[in-house]
Amino acid sequence: MYMHALLPFSVLYVFSDILYFFVYKIAGYRLKVVRKNLEASFPDKTEKERRKIEREFYHHFCDYFVETLKLLHISDKEMQKRMQFENVEQIKELMKDGNSVLMFLGHYCNWEWIPSITLNFKGENKILGEIYKPLKNKAMDDLFLRIRSRFGSLAISKQDTLRAIVKLRNEGKQTLIGFMADQTPAWRNIHYWTPFLNQETPVFTGVERIAKQTGFAVIYLDMEKWKRGHYKATVRLITDKPKDEPENSITETYIRAMEKTILRNPAYWLWTHKRWKRTREQVEAMQQNK
């Protein structure tokens, strides 16, 4: 994989095109899941329109894979050219009085490139933390930890989230902590449902609870792909006074923003995930029998 990362992007994208043929045309990787998700999310689109999104998704999915491995060998200069951040000054403004910030993200475009935001804070005494779910395969888990810490970010295991945040706060460290909050919560942690992509959807509320407990400001990182291998992420404020917000309003604001991002170009979201694998009735029955 490291040898792969040494190759220039022009060659990597040739590999991506070949990979697309095998992943989509031959193996049909999670194709049934993708088609079910697209059909439920876009019932008003024609079959032809959904197939177009499907093909574009698999092309992008293969690009995501080679681009992520490229993180093993890419210069800071090239990374900043390819992954640009807008309105970072707002984060610095929110943190100027020693405060910390929670950042909502989504599995959109290439989320593995987001930790390069640390390059915008060089020389500043700030910590970027990202919450991650450890992989079952130890070798792959080690690989992705190495990739995600490429730009000096701190990987925080999902089960240690609150403990790590409180520890960093007690140590007086300013942190910008990213949460991938657009996937399915464990059924025990489902407390809120809302319409999302035309379906009643359970969503994470943990970020909001942490924000209200700590008083940390909350932002959303709106990502877009403007050409192959080039992305832009714009910082958008959700609230700098989380304790004053009505219950679930922070979560709802994020979900609406994430939905708007996806609808702008659906092909760049992670459609292979079984986002709607349980209904509300199933979850409520499981919680009652817990």
Backbone bond lengths (Angstrom), bond angles and torsions (degrees), N, CA, C in turn:
res aa  C-N    CA-C-N  psi(-1)  N-CA   C-N-CA  omega(-1)  CA-C   N-CA-C  phi
1 M - - - 1.467 - - 1.525 111.34 -
2 Y 1.346 115.96 -34.92 1.459 118.56 177.70 1.529 110.01 -66.74
3 M 1.331 118.37 -39.24 1.464 121.87 176.60 1.520 110.07 -62.07
4 H 1.316 115.43 -39.11 1.464 120.99 175.92 1.534 109.94 -58.99
5 A 1.325 116.17 -42.53 1.461 121.17 -177.10 1.525 112.84 -67.06
6 L 1.328 117.27 -20.18 1.468 120.87 179.50 1.523 112.46 -74.61
7 L 1.328 116.92 -17.90 1.465 120.93 -176.67 1.529 111.26 -73.51
8 P 1.329 117.31 149.51 1.470 120.06 177.12 1.526 110.81 -70.07
9 F 1.320 116.19 158.92 1.460 120.57 -178.86 1.525 112.27 -57.92
10 S 1.324 117.75 -36.23 1.466 120.38 -178.72 1.530 111.26 -58.79
11 V 1.331 116.93 -38.38 1.469 120.80 178.20 1.526 110.33 -76.66
12 L 1.323 117.18 -38.68 1.458 120.67 179.98 1.531 111.79 -60.69
13 Y 1.325 115.95 -35.80 1.457 118.28 -179.69 1.530 112.36 -74.29
14 V 1.326 117.45 -24.30 1.468 120.03 170.61 1.523 108.87 -64.84
15 F 1.349 116.16 -44.69 1.459 120.75 176.64 1.530 110.66 -61.14
16 S 1.329 116.26 -39.16 1.455 120.56 179.48 1.526 110.98 -61.72
17 D 1.325 116.93 -41.35 1.468 120.95 179.44 1.530 111.24 -65.26
18 I 1.329 116.25 -37.21 1.466 120.44 177.14 1.527 109.71 -69.31
19 L 1.321 115.67 -42.57 1.464 121.24 178.72 1.529 110.70 -60.31
20 Y 1.317 116.22 -40.24 1.478 121.64 178.11 1.524 110.63 -55.03
21 F 1.320 117.02 -44.30 1.455 121.31 -178.67 1.530 110.86 -59.84
22 F 1.334 116.85 -43.83 1.460 120.27 -177.99 1.529 112.35 -76.27
23 V 1.335 116.15 -42.93 1.469 120.17 -177.27 1.525 111.73 -67.71
24 Y 1.330 116.69 -41.97 1.469 121.48 -174.90 1.529 112.40 -94.46
25 K 1.306 116.34 -53.25 1.459 120.33 -173.36 1.529 113.49 -76.17
26 I 1.334 116.58 -39.84 1.464 120.36 -175.69 1.534 111.83 -93.18
27 A 1.330 116.94 -59.62 1.467 120.43 -175.75 1.522 113.12 -79.66
28 G 1.330 117.07 -29.17 1.464 120.09 -177.05 1.518 111.31 58.61
29 Y 1.347 115.53 47.25 1.463 121.72 -175.04 1.529 112.03 -54.54
30 R 1.321 116.58 114.92 1.462 124.55 179.51 1.538 112.56 50.26
31 L 1.298 116.10 32.39 1.460 120.26 -176.31 1.523 112.19 -63.26
32 K 1.335 117.15 -38.60 1.468 120.00 179.42 1.528 110.76 -63.08
33 V 1.332 116.04 -39.39 1.469 120.43 179.03 1.525 110.11 -65.26
34 V 1.324 116.58 -45.65 1.468 121.64 -179.45 1.522 110.22 -60.46
35 R 1.316 117.00 -46.82 1.476 119.74 -178.15 1.520 111.94 -66.57
36 K 1.323 116.68 -38.91 1.463 119.98 177.69 1.527 110.44 -63.68
37 N 1.323 117.03 -43.96 1.465 121.14 179.57 1.524 111.84 -63.46
38 L 1.324 116.39 -44.59 1.470 120.28 -179.07 1.526 111.20 -66.24
39 E 1.325 116.63 -40.06 1.465 120.01 -179.09 1.531 110.70 -65.29
40 A 1.331 116.44 -41.53 1.465 119.81 -179.87 1.530 112.04 -72.25
41 S 1.336 116.58 -33.58 1.468 120.81 -177.23 1.521 112.64 -79.55
42 F 1.333 116.53 -29.60 1.470 120.50 -176.18 1.523 111.29 -131.06
43 P 1.337 117.01 63.85 1.471 119.56 -178.98 1.524 113.11 -65.46
44 D 1.337 117.29 -22.05 1.463 120.54 -178.60 1.525 112.89 -83.66
45 K 1.322 117.14 -11.72 1.462 119.69 178.40 1.528 109.86 -83.51
46 T 1.311 115.91 153.07 1.453 120.39 177.66 1.530 109.65 -76.13
47 E 1.332 115.49 164.19 1.456 120.01 177.03 1.528 110.70 -58.67
48 K 1.320 116.49 -38.77 1.464 121.60 179.52 1.524 110.98 -62.76
49 E 1.332 116.65 -41.28 1.467 120.85 179.80 1.530 111.05 -66.78
50 R 1.330 116.52 -39.99 1.465 119.24 179.26 1.523 111.40 -68.46
51 R 1.335 117.21 -36.15 1.469 120.11 177.74 1.527 110.86 -65.59
52 K 1.315 116.58 -33.87 1.466 120.40 178.11 1.532 109.78 -65.06
53 I 1.335 116.52 -45.55 1.464 120.64 176.65 1.528 109.92 -60.46
54 E 1.315 115.92 -42.22 1.468 121.50 -179.90 1.527 111.48 -58.66
55 R 1.325 117.60 -48.38 1.471 120.90 -179.93 1.523 110.89 -63.76
56 E 1.325 116.38 -43.48 1.467 120.17 179.54 1.524 110.54 -64.36
57 F 1.337 116.78 -36.44 1.459 119.95 177.95 1.521 110.80 -61.67
58 Y 1.326 117.93 -49.12 1.465 120.20 -177.24 1.527 111.50 -65.71
59 H 1.335 117.28 -35.30 1.474 119.46 174.08 1.529 109.91 -60.59
60 H 1.330 115.97 -46.89 1.459 119.98 -179.28 1.528 111.05 -67.24
61 F 1.323 117.88 -39.22 1.456 122.38 -179.74 1.534 110.94 -58.49
62 C 1.333 116.67 -39.81 1.467 120.81 178.14 1.530 110.66 -71.87
63 D 1.330 116.95 -36.05 1.470 120.53 173.69 1.522 110.14 -61.34
64 Y 1.335 116.14 -43.35 1.470 121.45 178.96 1.525 110.63 -55.42
65 F 1.323 116.41 -42.46 1.460 120.98 -177.40 1.527 111.60 -64.23
66 V 1.334 118.11 -49.61 1.473 119.77 -177.72 1.530 110.83 -71.03
67 E 1.335 116.77 -33.56 1.467 120.32 178.56 1.528 111.01 -66.96
68 T 1.320 116.15 -36.16 1.461 120.05 -179.73 1.526 110.83 -68.12
69 L 1.317 117.34 -43.03 1.463 119.98 177.14 1.530 111.40 -64.49
70 K 1.325 116.80 -30.10 1.458 121.06 179.17 1.527 111.48 -61.62
71 L 1.324 117.14 -21.52 1.461 120.73 178.82 1.525 112.28 -62.07
72 L 1.335 116.98 -19.43 1.462 120.12 177.85 1.524 111.70 -68.57
73 H 1.352 115.63 -19.35 1.468 118.62 -179.23 1.529 109.09 -154.07
74 I 1.324 115.71 83.34 1.464 121.40 177.37 1.530 107.56 -147.78
75 S 1.306 116.27 139.33 1.463 119.87 -178.75 1.526 110.83 -77.28
76 D 1.322 115.93 156.42 1.468 120.41 176.29 1.520 110.34 -59.84
77 K 1.327 116.60 -38.92 1.461 121.17 -177.87 1.521 111.01 -63.01
78 E 1.338 116.87 -46.11 1.465 119.36 -179.87 1.520 110.89 -68.09
79 M 1.332 116.40 -36.38 1.454 119.83 179.08 1.525 110.55 -62.08
80 Q 1.326 116.88 -43.58 1.468 120.44 -179.54 1.523 111.94 -67.53
81 K 1.319 116.18 -28.05 1.465 119.57 177.29 1.532 110.69 -72.43
82 R 1.319 116.38 -35.08 1.459 121.19 -174.59 1.531 113.82 -93.45
83 M 1.322 117.40 -25.62 1.467 121.58 179.96 1.519 108.51 -123.44
84 Q 1.327 115.76 99.87 1.458 120.81 -175.68 1.525 110.68 -104.78
85 F 1.322 115.23 144.90 1.457 121.92 -179.78 1.523 109.51 -119.03
86 E 1.312 115.55 133.86 1.462 120.85 178.55 1.528 110.51 -113.04
87 N 1.324 115.29 144.92 1.460 123.57 177.30 1.537 112.08 68.83
88 V 1.337 117.35 27.49 1.469 121.14 176.41 1.526 110.54 -61.59
89 E 1.339 116.06 -25.87 1.468 120.39 179.94 1.524 110.97 -57.85
90 Q 1.344 116.77 -29.56 1.464 119.32 179.79 1.527 110.70 -66.34
91 I 1.334 116.83 -37.55 1.468 119.85 176.44 1.519 109.54 -62.32
92 K 1.337 116.07 -44.89 1.466 120.32 -179.25 1.520 110.96 -63.67
93 E 1.316 116.73 -35.70 1.466 121.05 178.04 1.524 109.94 -66.66
94 L 1.332 116.78 -42.31 1.463 121.09 179.56 1.523 111.77 -65.33
95 M 1.336 116.28 -27.50 1.465 120.81 -175.58 1.530 113.40 -98.47
96 K 1.318 117.01 0.29 1.468 119.36 -171.18 1.524 114.06 -64.54
97 D 1.331 117.47 -25.89 1.466 120.04 -178.74 1.523 111.97 -101.12
98 G 1.332 115.93 26.22 1.457 119.84 178.41 1.513 114.22 86.64
99 N 1.336 117.01 8.07 1.461 120.60 -178.69 1.533 111.24 -80.85
100 S 1.318 115.69 166.76 1.456 121.86 176.08 1.521 109.40 -118.83
101 V 1.332 116.09 167.49 1.462 121.21 -173.00 1.530 109.78 -135.07
102 L 1.322 115.85 138.12 1.466 122.58 172.98 1.522 107.94 -101.84
103 M 1.328 117.01 135.56 1.462 121.62 -173.68 1.526 110.88 -121.62
104 F 1.328 116.40 117.18 1.460 122.14 174.60 1.534 109.34 -77.60
105 L 1.337 115.67 132.41 1.458 121.90 175.62 1.524 109.11 -126.39
106 G 1.325 115.39 175.20 1.457 120.65 174.07 1.512 110.02 -142.04
107 H 1.323 116.63 163.69 1.468 121.42 176.10 1.527 108.16 -80.61
108 Y 1.316 113.98 71.48 1.460 120.53 -173.51 1.524 109.60 -135.03
109 C 1.332 117.13 143.00 1.465 122.69 -174.04 1.528 109.03 56.96
110 N 1.335 118.69 -128.59 1.460 119.21 174.44 1.526 108.88 -117.70
111 W 1.315 115.23 92.77 1.466 121.51 -177.16 1.527 112.28 -68.20
112 E 1.337 118.14 -18.70 1.469 120.19 178.75 1.533 111.57 -70.92
113 W 1.325 117.45 -15.38 1.462 120.63 178.62 1.522 112.36 -87.02
114 I 1.326 117.53 -10.23 1.465 121.66 -176.92 1.535 113.25 -59.47
115 P 1.346 120.57 -37.91 1.473 119.31 179.51 1.520 114.91 -57.52
116 S 1.341 117.24 -14.93 1.470 119.19 176.85 1.526 111.84 -68.28
117 I 1.327 117.50 -4.26 1.465 120.35 175.40 1.527 110.01 -60.36
118 T 1.336 117.23 -22.69 1.465 120.66 178.49 1.521 111.89 -60.51
119 L 1.330 117.61 -24.13 1.468 120.86 179.40 1.526 111.37 -65.17
120 N 1.342 116.16 -17.69 1.465 120.79 177.01 1.527 112.38 -85.53
121 F 1.345 116.72 -1.34 1.461 120.74 -178.18 1.524 111.51 -123.98
122 K 1.317 116.64 24.93 1.461 120.28 -178.80 1.530 110.67 -59.49
123 G 1.330 116.16 135.03 1.449 120.67 178.68 1.507 114.35 81.74
124 E 1.349 116.90 -2.74 1.462 120.82 179.50 1.528 109.13 -103.69
125 N 1.303 116.14 144.67 1.462 121.41 -176.56 1.529 110.66 -84.46
126 K 1.339 114.48 67.90 1.463 120.49 -179.06 1.522 109.53 -131.21
127 I 1.323 116.01 152.28 1.451 121.68 -177.60 1.523 109.47 -118.42
128 L 1.336 115.90 130.10 1.457 119.97 171.11 1.522 107.78 -97.73
129 G 1.320 116.18 121.04 1.450 120.73 176.21 1.513 109.85 -114.03
130 E 1.316 117.42 145.38 1.460 120.92 176.67 1.516 109.08 -131.31
131 I 1.323 114.97 133.85 1.456 120.63 -179.62 1.531 108.27 -84.64
132 Y 1.329 116.21 131.33 1.455 118.49 -179.69 1.526 110.21 -137.83
133 K 1.321 115.10 156.43 1.462 121.46 176.46 1.518 107.65 -101.23
134 P 1.332 118.24 115.88 1.466 120.49 -178.57 1.527 112.14 -55.77
135 L 1.331 116.53 139.64 1.458 121.82 178.27 1.523 109.97 -82.30
136 K 1.308 116.48 149.65 1.459 121.02 -178.71 1.528 111.37 -67.73
137 N 1.338 116.08 -34.86 1.457 120.25 179.06 1.519 109.02 -79.98
138 K 1.334 116.74 116.53 1.472 121.28 -174.34 1.527 111.81 -60.98
139 A 1.332 117.17 -42.67 1.467 120.36 -178.49 1.524 111.05 -63.17
140 M 1.348 116.96 -43.69 1.457 120.63 179.61 1.524 110.94 -69.07
141 D 1.336 116.17 -35.82 1.463 120.04 178.20 1.528 110.06 -63.64
142 D 1.317 117.07 -43.53 1.468 121.56 178.21 1.524 110.88 -63.08
143 L 1.343 116.21 -41.18 1.464 120.98 179.65 1.527 110.87 -61.20
144 F 1.342 116.02 -48.41 1.467 118.65 -177.09 1.527 112.19 -71.28
145 L 1.324 117.77 -29.99 1.461 119.48 173.89 1.525 110.17 -64.33
146 R 1.331 116.08 -39.38 1.465 120.33 178.00 1.525 110.68 -65.54
147 I 1.325 115.58 -42.97 1.466 120.30 179.31 1.528 110.40 -63.31
148 R 1.330 116.59 -46.07 1.462 120.56 -174.67 1.521 113.44 -72.72
149 S 1.327 116.52 -18.96 1.463 119.32 177.96 1.532 111.62 -98.75
150 R 1.335 115.70 8.98 1.466 121.53 -176.45 1.527 112.58 -53.08
151 F 1.319 117.39 -36.37 1.475 120.84 -176.52 1.524 112.17 -106.93
152 G 1.336 115.35 22.50 1.462 119.60 173.40 1.511 115.57 87.60
153 S 1.332 118.19 12.23 1.458 119.34 179.41 1.523 110.99 -78.94
154 L 1.319 116.00 158.83 1.449 123.03 -177.88 1.526 109.23 -101.58
155 A 1.337 117.30 117.14 1.464 121.68 178.57 1.521 109.52 -83.73
156 I 1.337 115.75 124.01 1.464 121.58 -178.22 1.519 108.87 -114.97
157 S 1.322 116.54 119.94 1.460 120.70 179.54 1.528 110.19 -61.59
158 K 1.318 115.77 141.20 1.465 122.08 -175.08 1.527 112.68 -52.31
159 Q 1.336 116.80 -42.83 1.462 119.30 -176.76 1.527 113.34 -72.31
160 D 1.343 116.53 -12.94 1.464 120.29 -179.65 1.532 112.46 -104.37
161 T 1.317 116.94 11.44 1.465 121.30 -170.56 1.526 113.44 -53.83
162 L 1.323 117.14 -62.87 1.461 120.18 -174.53 1.526 111.19 -63.72
163 R 1.323 117.15 -42.15 1.459 121.38 179.78 1.536 110.87 -58.59
164 A 1.348 115.84 -43.89 1.462 120.14 -178.40 1.524 111.26 -68.31
165 I 1.328 117.56 -39.99 1.462 121.53 -179.62 1.527 110.70 -64.86
166 V 1.331 115.87 -45.42 1.473 120.03 179.42 1.524 110.28 -62.94
167 K 1.321 116.96 -40.64 1.469 121.74 179.69 1.528 110.56 -61.73
168 L 1.345 116.42 -46.30 1.461 120.68 179.89 1.526 110.93 -63.67
169 R 1.334 116.01 -39.36 1.469 119.61 179.08 1.522 110.68 -66.04
170 N 1.335 116.89 -43.41 1.464 120.55 -179.45 1.528 112.06 -64.90
171 E 1.346 115.71 -27.08 1.462 120.44 177.80 1.530 111.87 -83.96
172 G 1.350 115.96 0.91 1.460 120.72 177.76 1.513 114.21 73.13
173 K 1.326 116.69 23.73 1.472 120.33 -178.47 1.521 111.31 -94.25
174 Q 1.318 115.69 132.75 1.460 121.06 176.35 1.523 108.85 -80.10
175 T 1.319 116.11 130.53 1.455 119.75 -176.48 1.526 111.88 -132.81
176 L 1.309 114.47 147.80 1.465 123.07 169.76 1.515 104.75 -117.79
177 I 1.326 117.38 110.94 1.460 121.08 -171.87 1.523 110.65 -114.93
178 G 1.336 115.35 123.35 1.455 121.13 -177.52 1.518 113.02 -95.91
179 F 1.341 115.74 136.86 1.467 122.86 179.33 1.523 110.15 -123.25
180 M 1.339 117.06 123.83 1.459 121.82 171.75 1.526 106.41 -83.37
181 A 1.317 117.00 102.27 1.467 119.72 -168.42 1.523 113.81 -118.49
182 D 1.339 117.80 23.42 1.459 119.48 -176.63 1.524 113.40 -106.79
183 Q 1.325 118.22 10.14 1.449 120.78 -179.84 1.538 110.86 -109.05
184 T 1.321 116.82 -176.65 1.463 120.68 -172.06 1.527 112.83 -79.30
185 P 1.335 118.25 125.92 1.468 119.92 175.66 1.543 109.76 -71.05
186 A 1.313 116.20 157.08 1.463 119.23 170.57 1.534 107.86 -60.00
187 W 1.325 117.08 144.80 1.465 119.05 -172.48 1.526 112.71 -58.78
188 R 1.341 117.20 -27.54 1.476 119.42 178.29 1.524 112.20 -69.38
189 N 1.344 115.80 -21.82 1.470 120.27 -176.18 1.520 113.06 -103.31
190 I 1.319 116.29 15.25 1.470 119.38 179.36 1.530 109.28 -89.21
191 H 1.331 115.47 114.85 1.465 121.32 -179.09 1.524 112.38 -125.69
192 Y 1.334 116.71 -7.89 1.464 119.07 -174.12 1.526 109.95 -148.01
193 W 1.335 115.27 135.88 1.461 122.30 178.24 1.531 108.90 -121.55
194 T 1.314 116.10 146.80 1.464 119.81 178.73 1.529 108.85 -156.39
195 P 1.342 118.35 153.24 1.468 119.55 176.13 1.531 109.88 -65.26
196 F 1.316 116.46 133.26 1.460 122.08 179.17 1.523 107.66 -149.88
197 L 1.314 116.27 120.18 1.462 121.87 -177.83 1.532 111.15 51.70
198 N 1.332 114.74 48.47 1.464 122.05 171.86 1.535 113.85 73.54
199 Q 1.345 117.56 13.14 1.458 120.04 -177.47 1.522 110.69 -138.91
200 E 1.329 116.67 145.46 1.461 120.33 174.42 1.522 107.48 -68.93
201 T 1.329 115.92 125.05 1.459 120.29 -166.36 1.529 112.09 -133.13
202 P 1.341 117.41 132.48 1.474 119.92 172.78 1.525 109.16 -78.98
203 V 1.328 116.72 138.37 1.465 119.56 -176.61 1.533 110.92 -132.07
204 F 1.328 115.08 157.20 1.458 121.28 177.12 1.524 110.64 -67.54
205 T 1.316 116.65 137.12 1.466 120.98 173.23 1.531 111.09 -118.72
206 G 1.327 115.91 1.08 1.462 120.32 -176.45 1.508 114.48 -61.30
207 V 1.337 116.85 -37.21 1.466 119.68 -179.71 1.521 110.16 -63.77
208 E 1.332 115.73 -42.94 1.466 119.82 178.55 1.526 110.84 -62.37
209 R 1.326 117.22 -42.45 1.473 120.06 -179.44 1.530 110.76 -63.75
210 I 1.330 116.53 -40.20 1.471 119.90 178.05 1.523 110.53 -65.61
211 A 1.347 116.44 -41.34 1.465 120.78 179.76 1.526 110.87 -61.61
212 K 1.318 116.86 -43.23 1.457 120.25 -179.54 1.535 111.63 -68.48
213 Q 1.322 116.08 -32.84 1.467 119.69 -179.49 1.526 111.80 -74.89
214 T 1.338 116.71 -37.62 1.467 120.80 -175.47 1.529 113.69 -97.00
215 G 1.344 116.66 -22.60 1.460 119.97 -175.31 1.519 112.96 81.10
216 F 1.348 118.01 8.45 1.462 121.10 -179.75 1.531 110.48 -68.25
217 A 1.325 115.48 142.31 1.461 120.98 175.38 1.530 109.63 -66.13
218 V 1.344 116.18 156.70 1.468 121.19 -178.35 1.528 109.53 -126.76
219 I 1.328 115.82 131.96 1.457 121.32 177.93 1.524 109.48 -127.21
220 Y 1.331 115.35 165.88 1.465 121.89 173.86 1.517 107.46 -122.45
221 L 1.329 116.15 136.53 1.453 120.75 178.68 1.526 108.56 -102.36
222 D 1.306 115.18 106.76 1.471 123.20 -176.35 1.528 109.27 -89.45
223 M 1.318 116.52 109.25 1.460 120.30 -173.27 1.523 111.37 -103.37
224 E 1.323 116.57 146.31 1.462 121.70 175.21 1.525 110.77 -145.79
225 K 1.312 114.76 152.97 1.461 121.87 179.76 1.520 107.87 -107.76
226 W 1.331 116.91 118.16 1.466 117.42 -176.85 1.518 112.78 -102.65
227 K 1.334 117.95 -14.91 1.462 122.39 164.20 1.522 107.76 -167.97
228 R 1.301 116.53 171.82 1.458 120.38 -173.70 1.533 111.38 -58.15
229 G 1.318 115.23 122.69 1.455 120.50 178.71 1.510 114.99 77.57
230 H 1.338 116.65 14.51 1.467 121.05 179.50 1.530 108.90 -136.64
231 Y 1.334 115.17 125.06 1.458 121.22 -176.22 1.530 111.15 -131.14
232 K 1.314 113.60 158.16 1.466 120.55 175.00 1.522 108.13 -134.48
233 A 1.328 116.45 136.56 1.460 121.21 178.42 1.530 108.25 -126.01
234 T 1.320 115.96 126.42 1.460 121.66 -177.42 1.521 110.89 -108.73
235 V 1.321 116.11 128.45 1.467 122.03 178.52 1.529 109.34 -76.61
236 R 1.326 116.29 125.82 1.462 120.89 178.14 1.526 108.91 -127.15
237 L 1.307 116.47 124.57 1.464 121.81 -178.12 1.521 111.09 -72.01
238 I 1.326 116.31 132.19 1.464 121.61 171.73 1.527 109.03 -96.62
239 T 1.340 117.03 -50.86 1.466 120.55 175.46 1.526 110.19 -164.96
240 D 1.321 115.63 145.37 1.464 120.12 171.99 1.525 110.87 -109.18
241 K 1.346 115.07 4.94 1.472 120.62 176.66 1.527 108.50 -134.43
242 P 1.326 117.56 68.38 1.476 120.42 -174.35 1.519 114.60 -60.83
243 K 1.330 117.27 -30.37 1.464 119.61 -177.74 1.529 112.09 -69.31
244 D 1.345 116.70 -18.37 1.465 120.52 179.85 1.528 112.31 -91.28
245 E 1.318 117.32 -6.63 1.468 120.91 -175.32 1.522 111.19 -81.77
246 P 1.353 117.34 143.00 1.470 120.57 175.66 1.528 110.91 -61.80
247 E 1.314 115.35 156.21 1.466 119.93 -179.35 1.523 111.27 -57.56
248 N 1.306 116.17 133.13 1.467 126.04 177.64 1.530 114.64 72.92
249 S 1.330 118.33 -1.27 1.466 119.18 -177.78 1.527 111.66 -70.00
250 I 1.332 118.29 -35.18 1.465 121.38 178.59 1.529 109.61 -66.01
251 T 1.327 115.57 -45.86 1.464 120.75 177.77 1.517 110.88 -61.03
252 E 1.320 116.67 -44.17 1.468 121.20 -178.74 1.523 111.52 -64.63
253 T 1.321 116.98 -40.22 1.466 120.47 178.58 1.526 110.62 -61.85
254 Y 1.330 115.79 -42.12 1.470 119.42 177.78 1.528 111.37 -62.86
255 I 1.327 117.53 -46.70 1.467 121.14 -177.42 1.524 111.10 -60.83
256 R 1.338 116.08 -41.10 1.466 118.98 179.24 1.536 110.76 -66.62
257 A 1.339 116.41 -38.41 1.463 120.38 178.60 1.526 110.89 -67.36
258 M 1.338 116.70 -42.42 1.465 121.22 179.05 1.525 110.43 -63.31
259 E 1.313 116.38 -41.77 1.469 121.14 178.63 1.529 110.95 -61.93
260 K 1.320 116.27 -42.66 1.459 120.93 179.12 1.532 110.74 -62.42
261 T 1.330 116.40 -40.77 1.463 120.94 177.68 1.524 110.72 -61.00
262 I 1.331 116.97 -46.54 1.463 121.33 -178.47 1.521 110.93 -64.25
263 L 1.329 116.93 -44.26 1.465 120.39 -177.60 1.525 111.86 -65.21
264 R 1.321 117.30 -25.43 1.468 120.92 177.90 1.535 110.54 -61.95
265 N 1.325 115.96 -39.21 1.462 121.16 173.93 1.536 108.07 -157.49
266 P 1.337 117.12 93.95 1.470 121.05 -173.30 1.525 114.81 -62.40
267 A 1.304 119.01 -22.81 1.469 121.35 -173.09 1.519 113.23 -64.95
268 Y 1.329 117.88 -18.89 1.460 120.05 -173.04 1.526 114.00 -96.48
269 W 1.330 117.56 7.05 1.467 120.50 176.19 1.517 109.55 -95.06
270 L 1.331 118.23 159.95 1.456 123.18 -176.00 1.533 110.72 -83.76
271 W 1.321 116.48 86.87 1.457 122.07 -175.74 1.532 113.69 -78.78
272 T 1.328 118.47 -8.48 1.464 120.62 -179.05 1.520 112.74 -77.57
273 H 1.331 116.98 -10.60 1.459 120.03 -178.17 1.527 110.44 -80.92
274 K 1.343 116.84 140.98 1.468 121.37 178.35 1.530 108.95 -81.92
275 R 1.330 114.25 73.42 1.467 121.54 -171.73 1.522 112.41 -66.47
276 W 1.315 116.91 -32.92 1.461 120.84 -175.05 1.527 110.80 -117.95
277 K 1.329 115.60 49.54 1.467 119.41 -174.62 1.526 113.17 -78.59
278 R 1.347 117.80 -15.84 1.462 120.33 179.22 1.526 110.37 -129.98
279 T 1.329 115.67 142.06 1.454 120.52 176.31 1.525 109.82 -87.55
280 R 1.312 115.35 166.76 1.465 119.76 179.05 1.532 110.87 -61.77
281 E 1.330 116.32 -40.10 1.458 120.65 -179.67 1.535 110.87 -62.56
282 Q 1.340 116.95 -41.43 1.466 120.75 179.33 1.529 111.37 -63.66
283 V 1.345 115.45 -44.76 1.465 119.56 -178.44 1.515 110.83 -65.33
284 E 1.335 117.85 -43.73 1.461 120.50 -179.65 1.526 111.66 -63.80
285 A 1.332 115.55 -36.15 1.470 119.35 177.59 1.532 110.41 -66.73
286 M 1.314 117.49 -40.98 1.464 121.92 179.16 1.514 111.03 -65.24
287 Q 1.350 115.76 -41.20 1.471 119.80 -179.44 1.541 111.23 -67.65
288 Q 1.336 117.20 -35.56 1.474 120.42 179.53 1.528 111.44 -69.78
289 N 1.349 116.02 -29.83 1.460 120.45 -178.02 1.519 112.51 -93.85
290 K 1.331 117.16 5.59 1.464 121.90 -176.46 1.527 110.42 -63.68
